[in-house]
Amino acid sequence: MDGNGRWARERGEPRTQGHLEGLKTAKRIVKAASDEGIRYLTLYVFSTENWKRTREEVGFVMGLVKRYLREERAFCRENNIRLRHAGDKNGLPPDIAEEIALACEETRGYTGLQVILALNYGGRNEITRAVNRAALAGADLSSIGEEGLAVFLDNPDVPDPDLIIRSAGEFRTSNFLVWEGAYAEYYSSSALWPDWTGEDLRLALGAYQRRERKFGGIQHG
């Protein structure tokens, strides 16, 4: 969800205001995704590298996350949305980890869109933690295959993403879903994240639908 800082700077506002608007956009896009019948949506909320930012900015973002988790339970209930988490729980402030666990548990039975909040998340970190979990489970790491390791990822039951969207004109992978996104299609939009609407999502989906996915093979016919 790129562009919060740039959005604020263009308006002479502090970066924190950009994050606040970005949170509003996240809710808007979650509703649009639900209306489009999308089954899984992962939001890259906070990466393992984002701790390098100022203490004030990190604290503000964590406060927004906590506020979202507490205030949007009714929104999730009304729209049948299940919340899930991806990332290293052990590196989160205890109160945030507790709020995430509570939100995930309270929405577990909802059967609509599943929103995965990637918080304190990094693709390489996830793979490393998966290897450690496999080792603790007694797996033979000298012969473990892709399927064997995949079951130790953060959300092994969630399908690999079909489409990864970058806002604010970004093109890099940014350590996002490194394992799961191996064959995902990428779409980059010049629009800053706080400016995104349901129409931006629909444009991304339309572009995806026009792609020919080969998964390393050749399409015949």
Phi and psi restraints in degrees (value plus and minus 20) as a CYANA .aco file:
   2 ASP   PHI    -108.6   -68.6
   2 ASP   PSI     129.7   169.7
   3 GLY   PHI      92.3   132.3
   3 GLY   PSI     -19.4    20.6
   4 ASN   PHI     -80.5   -40.5
   4 ASN   PSI     -66.2   -26.2
   5 GLY   PHI     -85.6   -45.6
   5 GLY   PSI     -63.2   -23.2
   6 ARG   PHI     -84.9   -44.9
   6 ARG   PSI     -59.3   -19.3
   7 TRP   PHI     -78.5   -38.5
   7 TRP   PSI     -64.9   -24.9
   8 ALA   PHI     -88.1   -48.1
   8 ALA   PSI     -63.0   -23.0
   9 ARG   PHI     -81.6   -41.6
   9 ARG   PSI     -60.9   -20.9
  10 GLU   PHI     -82.3   -42.3
  10 GLU   PSI     -41.9    -1.9
  11 ARG   PHI    -127.3   -87.3
  11 ARG   PSI     -13.1    26.9
  12 GLY   PHI      49.0    89.0
  12 GLY   PSI       4.2    44.2
  13 GLU   PHI    -123.7   -83.7
  13 GLU   PSI     138.8   178.8
  14 PRO   PHI     -88.6   -48.6
  14 PRO   PSI     136.9   176.9
  15 ARG   PHI     -77.0   -37.0
  15 ARG   PSI     -52.1   -12.1
  16 THR   PHI     -80.7   -40.7
  16 THR   PSI     -54.4   -14.4
  17 GLN   PHI     -85.9   -45.9
  17 GLN   PSI     -56.1   -16.1
  18 GLY   PHI     -82.8   -42.8
  18 GLY   PSI     -60.3   -20.3
  19 HIS   PHI     -86.9   -46.9
  19 HIS   PSI     -56.8   -16.8
  20 LEU   PHI     -83.7   -43.7
  20 LEU   PSI     -64.0   -24.0
  21 GLU   PHI     -87.3   -47.3
  21 GLU   PSI     -54.6   -14.6
  22 GLY   PHI     -82.6   -42.6
  22 GLY   PSI     -55.3   -15.3
  23 LEU   PHI     -85.4   -45.4
  23 LEU   PSI     -61.0   -21.0
  24 LYS   PHI     -82.5   -42.5
  24 LYS   PSI     -59.7   -19.7
  25 THR   PHI     -84.0   -44.0
  25 THR   PSI     -61.2   -21.2
  26 ALA   PHI     -76.2   -36.2
  26 ALA   PSI     -64.5   -24.5
  27 LYS   PHI     -83.6   -43.6
  27 LYS   PSI     -60.2   -20.2
  28 ARG   PHI     -82.9   -42.9
  28 ARG   PSI     -62.9   -22.9
  29 ILE   PHI     -94.2   -54.2
  29 ILE   PSI     -55.3   -15.3
  30 VAL   PHI     -79.7   -39.7
  30 VAL   PSI     -64.1   -24.1
  31 LYS   PHI     -84.7   -44.7
  31 LYS   PSI     -62.4   -22.4
  32 ALA   PHI     -83.8   -43.8
  32 ALA   PSI     -61.4   -21.4
  33 ALA   PHI     -84.1   -44.1
  33 ALA   PSI     -60.2   -20.2
  34 SER   PHI     -83.1   -43.1
  34 SER   PSI     -63.4   -23.4
  35 ASP   PHI     -84.8   -44.8
  35 ASP   PSI     -49.7    -9.7
  36 GLU   PHI    -100.8   -60.8
  36 GLU   PSI     -25.0    15.0
  37 GLY   PHI      62.3   102.3
  37 GLY   PSI      -4.3    35.7
  38 ILE   PHI     -88.1   -48.1
  38 ILE   PSI     120.4   160.4
  39 ARG   PHI    -113.9   -73.9
  39 ARG   PSI     -51.3   -11.3
  40 TYR   PHI    -157.7  -117.7
  40 TYR   PSI     115.0   155.0
  41 LEU   PHI    -160.0  -120.0
  41 LEU   PSI      98.4   138.4
  42 THR   PHI    -123.1   -83.1
  42 THR   PSI     104.5   144.5
  43 LEU   PHI    -125.1   -85.1
  43 LEU   PSI     102.2   142.2
  44 TYR   PHI    -102.2   -62.2
  44 TYR   PSI      70.5   110.5
  45 VAL   PHI    -100.1   -60.1
  45 VAL   PSI     -67.1   -27.1
  46 PHE   PHI    -176.1  -136.1
  46 PHE   PSI     101.6   141.6
  47 SER   PHI    -110.5   -70.5
  47 SER   PSI     147.1   187.1
  48 THR   PHI     -85.4   -45.4
  48 THR   PSI     -38.7     1.3
  49 GLU   PHI    -108.8   -68.8
  49 GLU   PSI     -37.1     2.9
  50 ASN   PHI     -89.5   -49.5
  50 ASN   PSI     -32.3     7.7
  51 TRP   PHI     -85.1   -45.1
  51 TRP   PSI     -35.0     5.0
  52 LYS   PHI     -93.8   -53.8
  52 LYS   PSI     -32.4     7.6
  53 ARG   PHI     -92.9   -52.9
  53 ARG   PSI     153.2   193.2
  54 THR   PHI     -82.5   -42.5
  54 THR   PSI     132.9   172.9
  55 ARG   PHI     -79.3   -39.3
  55 ARG   PSI     -57.4   -17.4
  56 GLU   PHI     -84.2   -44.2
  56 GLU   PSI     -64.6   -24.6
  57 GLU   PHI     -88.1   -48.1
  57 GLU   PSI     -62.7   -22.7
  58 VAL   PHI     -81.6   -41.6
  58 VAL   PSI     -64.3   -24.3
  59 GLY   PHI     -82.3   -42.3
  59 GLY   PSI     -58.7   -18.7
  60 PHE   PHI     -86.2   -46.2
  60 PHE   PSI     -64.9   -24.9
  61 VAL   PHI     -82.1   -42.1
  61 VAL   PSI     -64.1   -24.1
  62 MET   PHI     -83.3   -43.3
  62 MET   PSI     -56.4   -16.4
  63 GLY   PHI     -84.5   -44.5
  63 GLY   PSI     -59.2   -19.2
  64 LEU   PHI     -83.7   -43.7
  64 LEU   PSI     -61.9   -21.9
  65 VAL   PHI     -80.4   -40.4
  65 VAL   PSI     -66.4   -26.4
  66 LYS   PHI     -82.4   -42.4
  66 LYS   PSI     -61.8   -21.8
  67 ARG   PHI     -83.6   -43.6
  67 ARG   PSI     -63.7   -23.7
  68 TYR   PHI     -81.2   -41.2
  68 TYR   PSI     -66.6   -26.6
  69 LEU   PHI     -82.6   -42.6
  69 LEU   PSI     -53.8   -13.8
  70 ARG   PHI    -101.7   -61.7
  70 ARG   PSI     -60.8   -20.8
  71 GLU   PHI    -106.9   -66.9
  71 GLU   PSI     -38.6     1.4
  72 GLU   PHI    -122.1   -82.1
  72 GLU   PSI      -2.5    37.5
  73 ARG   PHI     -83.4   -43.4
  73 ARG   PSI     -60.9   -20.9
  74 ALA   PHI     -84.7   -44.7
  74 ALA   PSI     -58.9   -18.9
  75 PHE   PHI     -81.3   -41.3
  75 PHE   PSI     -63.0   -23.0
  76 CYS   PHI     -85.0   -45.0
  76 CYS   PSI     -61.2   -21.2
  77 ARG   PHI     -85.1   -45.1
  77 ARG   PSI     -65.4   -25.4
  78 GLU   PHI     -84.7   -44.7
  78 GLU   PSI     -51.5   -11.5
  79 ASN   PHI    -126.7   -86.7
  79 ASN   PSI     -10.8    29.2
  80 ASN   PHI      38.6    78.6
  80 ASN   PSI      19.5    59.5
  81 ILE   PHI    -119.4   -79.4
  81 ILE   PSI     109.3   149.3
  82 ARG   PHI    -118.5   -78.5
  82 ARG   PSI     112.1   152.1
  83 LEU   PHI    -118.5   -78.5
  83 LEU   PSI     118.9   158.9
  84 ARG   PHI    -156.6  -116.6
  84 ARG   PSI     150.9   190.9
  85 HIS   PHI    -148.6  -108.6
  85 HIS   PSI     123.6   163.6
  86 ALA   PHI    -149.7  -109.7
  86 ALA   PSI     116.6   156.6
  87 GLY   PHI     113.0   153.0
  87 GLY   PSI     158.9   198.9
  88 ASP   PHI    -107.8   -67.8
  88 ASP   PSI      82.1   122.1
  89 LYS   PHI     -82.6   -42.6
  89 LYS   PSI     -53.3   -13.3
  90 ASN   PHI     -85.8   -45.8
  90 ASN   PSI     -41.5    -1.5
  91 GLY   PHI    -111.6   -71.6
  91 GLY   PSI     -18.6    21.4
  92 LEU   PHI    -111.1   -71.1
  92 LEU   PSI     132.6   172.6
  93 PRO   PHI     -77.3   -37.3
  93 PRO   PSI     120.7   160.7
  94 PRO   PHI     -73.8   -33.8
  94 PRO   PSI     -59.2   -19.2
  95 ASP   PHI     -87.9   -47.9
  95 ASP   PSI     -54.5   -14.5
  96 ILE   PHI     -90.7   -50.7
  96 ILE   PSI     -64.3   -24.3
  97 ALA   PHI     -79.3   -39.3
  97 ALA   PSI     -58.8   -18.8
  98 GLU   PHI     -86.5   -46.5
  98 GLU   PSI     -62.1   -22.1
  99 GLU   PHI     -83.9   -43.9
  99 GLU   PSI     -60.7   -20.7
 100 ILE   PHI     -82.9   -42.9
 100 ILE   PSI     -67.3   -27.3
 101 ALA   PHI     -80.0   -40.0
 101 ALA   PSI     -60.6   -20.6
 102 LEU   PHI     -87.0   -47.0
 102 LEU   PSI     -65.0   -25.0
 103 ALA   PHI     -84.2   -44.2
 103 ALA   PSI     -61.5   -21.5
 104 CYS   PHI     -84.4   -44.4
 104 CYS   PSI     -60.1   -20.1
 105 GLU   PHI     -89.3   -49.3
 105 GLU   PSI     -62.4   -22.4
 106 GLU   PHI     -87.4   -47.4
 106 GLU   PSI     -48.0    -8.0
 107 THR   PHI    -122.3   -82.3
 107 THR   PSI     -14.8    25.2
 108 ARG   PHI     -76.3   -36.3
 108 ARG   PSI     -54.9   -14.9
 109 GLY   PHI    -104.3   -64.3
 109 GLY   PSI     -23.9    16.1
 110 TYR   PHI     -95.7   -55.7
 110 TYR   PSI     120.7   160.7
 111 THR   PHI    -131.0   -91.0
 111 THR   PSI     -13.0    27.0
 112 GLY   PHI    -109.7   -69.7
 112 GLY   PSI    -161.6  -121.6
 113 LEU   PHI     -76.1   -36.1
 113 LEU   PSI     113.8   153.8
 114 GLN   PHI    -121.1   -81.1
 114 GLN   PSI      99.1   139.1
 115 VAL   PHI    -123.1   -83.1
 115 VAL   PSI      95.4   135.4
 116 ILE   PHI    -117.9   -77.9
 116 ILE   PSI      97.3   137.3
 117 LEU   PHI    -110.3   -70.3
 117 LEU   PSI      89.6   129.6
 118 ALA   PHI    -104.7   -64.7
 118 ALA   PSI      79.2   119.2
 119 LEU   PHI    -147.5  -107.5
 119 LEU   PSI     105.2   145.2
 120 ASN   PHI      35.0    75.0
 120 ASN   PSI      30.3    70.3
 121 TYR   PHI    -134.0   -94.0
 121 TYR   PSI     121.0   161.0
 122 GLY   PHI    -169.1  -129.1
 122 GLY   PSI     116.8   156.8
 123 GLY   PHI     -79.7   -39.7
 123 GLY   PSI     -65.7   -25.7
 124 ARG   PHI     -85.1   -45.1
 124 ARG   PSI     -58.8   -18.8
 125 ASN   PHI     -82.6   -42.6
 125 ASN   PSI     -60.5   -20.5
 126 GLU   PHI     -82.5   -42.5
 126 GLU   PSI     -63.6   -23.6
 127 ILE   PHI     -84.2   -44.2
 127 ILE   PSI     -61.6   -21.6
 128 THR   PHI     -81.6   -41.6
 128 THR   PSI     -64.5   -24.5
 129 ARG   PHI     -86.0   -46.0
 129 ARG   PSI     -54.3   -14.3
 130 ALA   PHI     -83.6   -43.6
 130 ALA   PSI     -62.5   -22.5
 131 VAL   PHI     -82.7   -42.7
 131 VAL   PSI     -63.0   -23.0
 132 ASN   PHI     -83.8   -43.8
 132 ASN   PSI     -60.8   -20.8
 133 ARG   PHI     -84.6   -44.6
 133 ARG   PSI     -59.9   -19.9
 134 ALA   PHI     -82.1   -42.1
 134 ALA   PSI     -62.4   -22.4
 135 ALA   PHI     -83.7   -43.7
 135 ALA   PSI     -63.3   -23.3
 136 LEU   PHI     -85.3   -45.3
 136 LEU   PSI     -48.6    -8.6
 137 ALA   PHI    -101.5   -61.5
 137 ALA   PSI     -22.7    17.3
 138 GLY   PHI      69.0   109.0
 138 GLY   PSI      -6.4    33.6
 139 ALA   PHI     -90.4   -50.4
 139 ALA   PSI     127.6   167.6
 140 ASP   PHI    -103.9   -63.9
 140 ASP   PSI      80.4   120.4
 141 LEU   PHI     -89.5   -49.5
 141 LEU   PSI     -36.2     3.8
 142 SER   PHI     -94.3   -54.3
 142 SER   PSI     -37.8     2.2
 143 SER   PHI    -152.6  -112.6
 143 SER   PSI     -12.0    28.0
 144 ILE   PHI     -87.0   -47.0
 144 ILE   PSI     117.6   157.6
 145 GLY   PHI    -120.6   -80.6
 145 GLY   PSI    -195.6  -155.6
 146 GLU   PHI     -81.0   -41.0
 146 GLU   PSI     -67.0   -27.0
 147 GLU   PHI     -84.9   -44.9
 147 GLU   PSI     -57.0   -17.0
 148 GLY   PHI     -85.3   -45.3
 148 GLY   PSI     -57.9   -17.9
 149 LEU   PHI     -99.5   -59.5
 149 LEU   PSI     -53.1   -13.1
 150 ALA   PHI     -79.2   -39.2
 150 ALA   PSI     -49.6    -9.6
 151 VAL   PHI     -89.4   -49.4
 151 VAL   PSI     -31.4     8.6
 152 PHE   PHI    -121.9   -81.9
 152 PHE   PSI     -13.3    26.7
 153 LEU   PHI     -91.4   -51.4
 153 LEU   PSI     152.1   192.1
 154 ASP   PHI     -81.4   -41.4
 154 ASP   PSI     -62.2   -22.2
 155 ASN   PHI    -154.4  -114.4
 155 ASN   PSI      53.4    93.4
 156 PRO   PHI     -83.6   -43.6
 156 PRO   PSI     -39.7     0.3
 157 ASP   PHI    -106.1   -66.1
 157 ASP   PSI     -28.7    11.3
 158 VAL   PHI    -104.1   -64.1
 158 VAL   PSI     108.8   148.8
 159 PRO   PHI     -82.4   -42.4
 159 PRO   PSI     134.6   174.6
 160 ASP   PHI     -81.2   -41.2
 160 ASP   PSI     125.9   165.9
 161 PRO   PHI     -87.9   -47.9
 161 PRO   PSI     120.2   160.2
 162 ASP   PHI    -102.1   -62.1
 162 ASP   PSI     -55.5   -15.5
 163 LEU   PHI    -157.9  -117.9
 163 LEU   PSI     112.1   152.1
 164 ILE   PHI    -136.4   -96.4
 164 ILE   PSI     103.2   143.2
 165 ILE   PHI    -126.5   -86.5
 165 ILE   PSI     112.1   152.1
 166 ARG   PHI    -134.3   -94.3
 166 ARG   PSI     105.4   145.4
 167 SER   PHI    -111.9   -71.9
 167 SER   PSI     154.6   194.6
 168 ALA   PHI      40.2    80.2
 168 ALA   PSI       5.5    45.5
 169 GLY   PHI      53.0    93.0
 169 GLY   PSI      -4.9    35.1
 170 GLU   PHI    -100.4   -60.4
 170 GLU   PSI     129.0   169.0
 171 PHE   PHI    -145.0  -105.0
 171 PHE   PSI     -37.2     2.8
 172 ARG   PHI     -95.0   -55.0
 172 ARG   PSI     141.2   181.2
 173 THR   PHI     -98.4   -58.4
 173 THR   PSI     -46.8    -6.8
 174 SER   PHI      35.8    75.8
 174 SER   PSI      14.1    54.1
 175 ASN   PHI      43.1    83.1
 175 ASN   PSI      11.1    51.1
 176 PHE   PHI    -124.0   -84.0
 176 PHE   PSI     102.9   142.9
 177 LEU   PHI      25.4    65.4
 177 LEU   PSI      32.5    72.5
 178 VAL   PHI     -77.6   -37.6
 178 VAL   PSI     -64.0   -24.0
 179 TRP   PHI     -95.5   -55.5
 179 TRP   PSI     -73.0   -33.0
 180 GLU   PHI     -88.9   -48.9
 180 GLU   PSI     -49.3    -9.3
 181 GLY   PHI    -110.4   -70.4
 181 GLY   PSI      -2.5    37.5
 182 ALA   PHI     -76.6   -36.6
 182 ALA   PSI     -55.1   -15.1
 183 TYR   PHI    -140.3  -100.3
 183 TYR   PSI      -1.0    39.0
 184 ALA   PHI     -92.6   -52.6
 184 ALA   PSI     130.4   170.4
 185 GLU   PHI    -103.5   -63.5
 185 GLU   PSI     124.5   164.5
 186 TYR   PHI    -129.1   -89.1
 186 TYR   PSI     124.3   164.3
 187 TYR   PHI    -156.5  -116.5
 187 TYR   PSI     108.2   148.2
 188 SER   PHI    -135.8   -95.8
 188 SER   PSI     111.4   151.4
 189 SER   PHI    -137.0   -97.0
 189 SER   PSI     121.2   161.2
 190 SER   PHI     -96.2   -56.2
 190 SER   PSI     -35.6     4.4
 191 ALA   PHI     -87.3   -47.3
 191 ALA   PSI     113.8   153.8
 192 LEU   PHI     -89.0   -49.0
 192 LEU   PSI     127.5   167.5
 193 TRP   PHI     -74.0   -34.0
 193 TRP   PSI     -64.9   -24.9
 194 PRO   PHI     -82.7   -42.7
 194 PRO   PSI     -37.1     2.9
 195 ASP   PHI    -110.4   -70.4
 195 ASP   PSI     -23.5    16.5
 196 TRP   PHI     -89.5   -49.5
 196 TRP   PSI     122.4   162.4
 197 THR   PHI    -151.0  -111.0
 197 THR   PSI     159.5   199.5
 198 GLY   PHI     -80.3   -40.3
 198 GLY   PSI     -49.3    -9.3
 199 GLU   PHI     -86.4   -46.4
 199 GLU   PSI     -57.5   -17.5
 200 ASP   PHI     -82.0   -42.0
 200 ASP   PSI     -60.3   -20.3
 201 LEU   PHI     -83.9   -43.9
 201 LEU   PSI     -63.2   -23.2
 202 ARG   PHI     -84.8   -44.8
 202 ARG   PSI     -54.9   -14.9
 203 LEU   PHI     -83.8   -43.8
 203 LEU   PSI     -61.2   -21.2
 204 ALA   PHI     -84.2   -44.2
 204 ALA   PSI     -62.6   -22.6
 205 LEU   PHI     -85.7   -45.7
 205 LEU   PSI     -58.4   -18.4
 206 GLY   PHI     -84.1   -44.1
 206 GLY   PSI     -60.7   -20.7
 207 ALA   PHI     -84.1   -44.1
 207 ALA   PSI     -59.5   -19.5
 208 TYR   PHI     -83.6   -43.6
 208 TYR   PSI     -62.0   -22.0
 209 GLN   PHI     -84.6   -44.6
 209 GLN   PSI     -41.5    -1.5
 210 ARG   PHI    -109.5   -69.5
 210 ARG   PSI     -22.7    17.3
 211 ARG   PHI     -99.9   -59.9
 211 ARG   PSI     131.7   171.7
 212 GLU   PHI    -127.7   -87.7
 212 GLU   PSI      91.3   131.3
 213 ARG   PHI    -113.4   -73.4
 213 ARG   PSI     103.3   143.3
 214 LYS   PHI    -130.4   -90.4
 214 LYS   PSI     -40.5    -0.5
 215 PHE   PHI      31.6    71.6
 215 PHE   PSI      20.5    60.5
 216 GLY   PHI      66.4   106.4
 216 GLY   PSI     -27.3    12.7
 217 GLY   PHI    -124.2   -84.2
 217 GLY   PSI    -182.7  -142.7
 218 ILE   PHI    -145.0  -105.0
 218 ILE   PSI     112.3   152.3
 219 GLN   PHI    -101.8   -61.8
 219 GLN   PSI     113.5   153.5
 220 HIS   PHI    -130.7   -90.7
 220 HIS   PSI     134.1   174.1
